[in-house]
Amino acid sequence: MPVRVLTIEGGGVRGIIPTRLLAALESLSEVPISSLFDVVVGTSTGGMLALGLAVPGEDGGPAFPAKSVGDIYTSHGENIFPKTASSLPRSLQEAREWWASASSSAAIFGYNPEAGNARYSPEGIEEAFELYFGDHMLSEALVDVVVTSYDLQTKSPVLFRSSDAKLDPDDDLLMRDAARATSAAPTYFPPLEMAWEGVEDRLLVDGGVYSKNPAIIGYVEGVIRAREQGLRDAEVVVVSLGTGRPQRTQALTYKEFVGRSWLKLAEDVFRAAEDGQAALHDQVLTTLIGDHYWRFQTVLAEGASYAMDDVSDENVDALKHLGDQLVGERLDDLNELAKRLKENQQSRVSGPRSPL
C-alpha cells in the first residue's frame, strides 16, 4: 500500500490552474482530497491551497471542497493585489486609497517602508487568510500537510509539518501564519516576523526562493512515511501539480541578453532557476519512481499572464480556461488516477493491500 503524496507548486494567482485539477480529481473519485492522499506539500500559493484542503469543518470533514479553495483569488484578489490608482483623488476616501496605491507602487523603485519595503501591504492577504483559516492550528489538519518557507534570519529552509505540530506544541502554529509565511514572496509582500522553535525573531519568506516546485520535498516526505511503515522507497506515489510555465519565446542572442538592465537580468535568471529546478525534479522523480510519478503542467497560452499578481477578470478567466483545458487533455489520466487513489483509500479502511 504505497504512500500517496500530492505536491502543489507556487505561482500566485496562477494557483487557479491546479485548483481546476483538484476539483476534477475530487469529482471523479467522489472522495475529498484530504482522504485521497497521505501527505500534501505546497509552496507559496501551493502551500495556501494545501492548507485550504486540510482545514476541518464543523462536521469533521473538510471545510472547503476542492472546487472552492481557489475562491480566494476571485473573491479577495483585488484586496490582496490592489491596483495602482490612475487618477487624482476626488474625496478623502479616494485620497487614502490613492496614497496606499502610490506607496505600494513605490516599491518598484526600491523603497516602500509603509508596506515593509514590498510592493503590497500584507493587510489584504492577512485578512483573507484569517477569513479562510480562522484560529485553526496546523495540528488540526485533516491530512498531513507540509508547507515551505525560508528564514532570512537563520539563512535556512523551514518546513511547517502538521505531523510535527501534532507531536510537539512548540512546533504548532496558526494555519493562517503558515499560509502567510509560505506566500511572503520577496518584493511582493514583507516577511512574516514571528517566533518559532526557539528563534524569537524569524523573518519568514516564500518557500519558492529555494523550492517553487516542492515535488522532491514531497517525495522525501513520502519516503520517510514509507520507511516507517516498512515499505520500500519506491512505494511512494507523487502527484505534482504545476501552475503553468511561460511560452517559449524567440531565441535570445548574447547581445540582447547582455544589453538588458540588471533588473531584467535578475528576473530572467530567477525565472531560469525556477524552470530549471522544476525540470530537474521531473527528471529525478521519473528516474526514481517511474509510473508512480504523475505530473500535471501546462503552457500559458496567449491571454494568460505569468505575473503572480494579475487578478484582472480577463486573466482569471484565462487561467480557469487553461485549467479546464488541461483537465480535458488529461481526462483519461485523471480518471485512472482517481480510480487508483480511491481504491487505495478504501483499502486503508478495509485492510487488504492494493498496489497503486
C-alpha positions in Angstrom: 0.0 0.0 0.0 2.1 2.9 -1.2 2.3 6.3 0.4 0.3 8.9 -1.7 1.8 12.4 -1.9 0.3 15.5 -3.5 2.5 18.5 -4.3 1.4 21.9 -5.5 3.9 24.5 -6.7 3.9 28.3 -6.3 2.8 30.9 -8.7 0.5 33.4 -7.1 -2.9 33.8 -8.9 -1.8 31.1 -11.3 -2.8 28.7 -8.5 -6.2 28.8 -10.2 -4.8 26.2 -12.6 -4.2 23.4 -10.1 -7.5 24.1 -8.3 -9.3 23.0 -11.5 -7.4 19.7 -11.5 -8.1 19.2 -7.8 -11.8 19.8 -8.3 -11.8 17.3 -11.2 -10.0 14.7 -9.2 -12.3 15.1 -6.2 -15.4 14.9 -8.5 -14.1 11.8 -10.3 -13.2 10.0 -7.1 -16.2 11.3 -5.1 -13.7 11.4 -2.2 -12.2 14.6 -0.5 -8.7 15.4 -1.5 -7.7 15.1 2.2 -8.8 11.5 2.1 -7.1 10.6 -1.2 -3.6 11.5 -0.1 -1.4 10.8 2.9 0.7 13.9 2.6 0.1 17.3 0.8 3.1 19.5 0.3 2.9 23.1 -1.0 5.0 26.1 -1.7 3.6 29.7 -1.7 0.2 29.7 -3.4 0.5 25.9 -3.3 1.1 26.0 0.4 -2.0 28.1 0.9 -4.0 25.6 -1.2 -2.6 22.6 0.7 -3.7 24.2 4.0 -7.1 25.1 2.5 -7.7 21.4 1.6 -6.9 20.4 5.2 -9.0 22.9 7.2 -11.5 21.0 9.3 -15.2 21.9 9.0 -17.9 21.8 11.7 -18.9 18.2 10.6 -15.4 16.9 11.0 -14.8 16.8 7.2 -13.0 19.4 5.1 -14.3 22.9 5.4 -13.9 23.6 1.7 -14.4 21.3 -1.3 -11.6 21.4 -3.8 -13.6 23.4 -6.2 -13.8 26.4 -3.8 -10.2 26.5 -2.4 -9.3 28.8 -5.2 -12.1 31.3 -4.4 -9.5 33.3 -2.5 -8.3 34.6 -5.9 -11.7 35.5 -7.3 -13.2 36.8 -4.0 -10.2 38.6 -2.5 -7.7 39.0 -5.3 -8.1 42.8 -5.7 -7.7 43.3 -1.9 -4.6 41.1 -1.9 -3.1 42.7 -5.0 -4.7 46.2 -5.2 -4.4 48.1 -8.5 -2.4 51.2 -8.7 -4.5 54.4 -8.9 -4.6 56.0 -12.3 -6.1 59.4 -11.4 -6.0 62.0 -8.7 -8.4 61.6 -5.7 -11.8 63.3 -5.6 -12.6 62.6 -2.0 -10.9 61.9 1.4 -11.6 58.2 1.0 -10.2 58.2 -2.5 -7.2 60.2 -1.3 -6.4 57.4 1.3 -6.8 54.7 -1.4 -4.6 56.7 -3.8 -1.9 57.1 -1.2 -2.0 53.4 -0.3 -1.6 52.6 -4.0 1.1 55.2 -4.5 3.0 53.8 -1.6 2.6 50.3 -3.0 4.0 51.3 -6.4 6.9 53.0 -4.7 8.4 49.5 -4.0 9.2 49.2 -7.7 11.8 51.9 -7.1 13.2 50.1 -4.1 11.7 52.0 -1.2 8.3 51.4 0.4 8.5 51.5 4.2 4.8 51.7 4.6 4.4 48.1 3.3 7.7 46.7 4.7 9.5 47.7 1.5 7.3 45.4 -0.5 5.0 46.1 -3.4 1.9 45.3 -1.4 0.8 45.8 2.1 0.2 42.4 3.9 -3.2 43.6 5.3 -5.2 42.3 2.4 -3.7 38.8 2.3 -3.8 38.5 6.1 -7.5 39.4 6.2 -8.2 36.8 3.6 -6.2 34.1 5.5 -8.0 35.0 8.7 -11.3 34.5 7.0 -10.4 31.2 5.5 -8.4 29.6 8.3 -9.8 31.4 11.4 -8.0 30.2 14.5 -7.4 26.7 13.3 -4.0 25.3 14.2 -1.6 23.4 11.9 -2.0 20.4 14.2 -5.7 20.2 13.3 -5.0 19.5 9.6 -7.2 16.7 8.2 -4.2 15.3 6.2 -0.5 15.6 6.9 0.5 19.0 5.4 4.0 20.3 4.7 4.4 24.0 3.9 7.7 25.5 2.8 9.2 28.8 3.9 12.7 30.3 4.3 14.1 32.1 7.3 16.2 35.1 6.4 17.4 35.3 10.0 18.9 31.9 10.3 19.5 31.6 6.5 17.8 28.2 6.4 14.8 26.5 4.8 11.8 26.0 7.1 9.2 23.2 6.7 6.0 23.6 8.7 4.8 20.0 9.2 1.4 19.2 10.7 2.8 15.8 11.8 5.4 17.6 13.9 2.8 20.0 15.3 0.7 17.1 16.5 3.6 15.7 18.4 5.1 18.9 19.9 3.1 22.0 20.8 6.3 24.0 20.2 6.1 23.1 16.5 2.4 24.2 16.3 1.2 27.5 14.8 -1.9 29.0 13.3 -2.7 27.8 9.8 -3.0 31.4 8.7 0.5 32.2 9.9 1.9 29.2 7.9 0.0 30.4 4.9 1.3 33.9 5.3 4.9 32.7 5.7 4.9 30.5 2.6 3.3 33.2 0.5 5.5 36.1 1.5 7.1 36.4 -1.9 10.1 38.8 -1.8 9.3 42.2 -3.3 5.6 41.4 -3.3 4.9 41.1 0.5 7.1 41.8 3.5 8.5 38.9 5.5 6.5 37.4 8.4 8.2 38.1 11.7 7.5 35.5 14.3 8.9 33.3 17.0 9.1 29.6 16.3 11.1 26.7 17.6 13.2 28.8 19.9 14.1 31.5 17.4 12.5 34.7 18.6 12.9 36.9 15.5 12.5 34.8 12.4 12.0 36.6 9.1 10.0 34.2 7.0 9.6 34.5 3.3 8.1 32.5 0.4 9.5 28.9 0.2 9.7 29.5 -3.6 13.2 31.1 -3.1 14.5 27.5 -2.8 11.7 25.2 -3.9 9.0 26.7 -6.1 8.2 23.1 -7.2 8.2 21.1 -4.0 8.0 17.7 -5.7 11.3 16.4 -4.4 10.4 17.5 -0.9 7.1 15.6 -1.3 9.0 12.5 -2.4 11.3 12.7 0.6 8.3 13.2 3.0 6.7 10.1 1.3 9.9 8.0 1.8 10.0 8.9 5.5 6.5 7.6 5.9 7.1 4.6 3.7 10.1 3.5 5.8 8.1 4.0 9.0 5.5 1.5 7.5 8.2 -1.0 6.4 7.7 -0.2 2.7 10.4 0.3 0.0 11.4 3.8 -1.1 9.9 3.1 -4.5 6.5 2.6 -2.9 5.7 6.3 -3.0 3.3 7.9 -5.4 3.8 11.6 -6.2 1.2 13.7 -7.9 2.7 17.0 -8.8 0.6 20.0 -9.9 2.1 22.9 -11.8 0.8 26.5 -12.1 1.8 27.0 -15.8 5.0 27.8 -17.5 5.6 30.7 -19.9 5.6 30.1 -23.6 9.0 29.7 -25.2 9.8 33.0 -26.9 12.1 33.8 -29.8 15.7 32.7 -29.2 17.7 35.2 -27.3 21.0 36.3 -28.6 24.1 37.0 -26.5 24.0 40.7 -27.5 20.3 41.0 -26.4 21.0 39.3 -23.1 23.9 41.4 -22.0 22.2 44.6 -23.2 19.3 44.2 -20.7 19.1 46.2 -17.5 20.3 44.5 -14.3 16.7 44.3 -13.0 15.6 42.5 -16.1 18.6 40.2 -16.0 17.9 39.4 -12.4 14.3 38.5 -13.3 15.5 36.3 -16.2 18.0 34.5 -14.0 15.5 33.9 -11.2 12.9 32.5 -13.7 15.6 30.3 -15.2 16.4 28.9 -11.7 12.7 28.2 -11.2 12.2 26.5 -14.5 15.5 24.5 -14.2 14.5 23.3 -10.7 11.2 22.1 -12.0 12.7 20.3 -15.0 15.3 18.6 -12.7 12.6 17.4 -10.3 10.7 15.9 -13.3 13.8 14.0 -14.4 14.8 12.8 -11.0 11.3 11.6 -10.0 10.7 9.9 -13.4 14.0 8.0 -12.8 13.4 7.1 -9.2 9.7 6.1 -9.2 8.7 5.9 -12.9 5.0 5.4 -13.4 4.4 6.3 -9.7 5.1 9.9 -10.6 2.2 11.9 -12.1 3.0 15.4 -13.3 0.3 17.8 -14.5 1.5 21.0 -16.1 0.5 23.3 -18.9 2.0 26.2 -21.0 0.4 29.6 -20.6 -1.5 30.4 -23.7 -1.9 33.9 -25.1 -4.1 36.0 -22.9 -2.9 34.3 -19.7 -0.2 36.2 -17.7 2.8 34.7 -15.9 2.6 37.5 -13.4 1.6 36.2 -10.0 -0.4 39.3 -9.1 -2.5 39.8 -12.2 -6.0 39.3 -10.8 -7.8 41.1 -13.6 -11.1 39.4 -14.7 -9.6 38.7 -18.1 -6.5 36.9 -16.6 -8.5 35.0 -14.0 -10.9 33.7 -16.8 -7.9 32.8 -19.0 -6.3 30.8 -16.1 -9.6 29.0 -15.4 -9.9 28.1 -19.1 -6.3 26.8 -19.1 -7.0 24.6 -16.1 -10.2 23.2 -17.6 -8.4 22.7 -20.9 -5.7 20.7 -19.0 -8.3 18.6 -17.3 -9.8 17.8 -20.7 -6.5 16.9 -22.2 -5.5 14.7 -19.3 -9.0 13.3 -18.5 -8.0 9.7 -19.1 -5.1 10.1 -16.7 -7.2 11.8 -14.1 -9.8 9.1 -14.3 -7.1 6.4 -13.9 -5.5 8.3 -11.0 -8.8 8.9 -9.3 -9.7 5.2 -9.6 -6.3 4.1 -8.1 -6.3 6.6 -5.3 -9.9 5.8 -4.3 -9.1 2.0 -4.3 -6.1 2.7 -2.2 -8.1 4.9 0.2 -10.7 2.2 0.6 -8.1 -0.5 1.2 -6.7 1.6 4.0 -10.1 1.5 5.7 -10.8 -2.2 5.0 -7.3 -3.6 5.4 -6.1 -5.5 2.3 -3.1 -4.3 0.4 -3.8 -2.8 -3.0 -0.8 -1.6 -5.1 -1.2 1.7 -6.9 
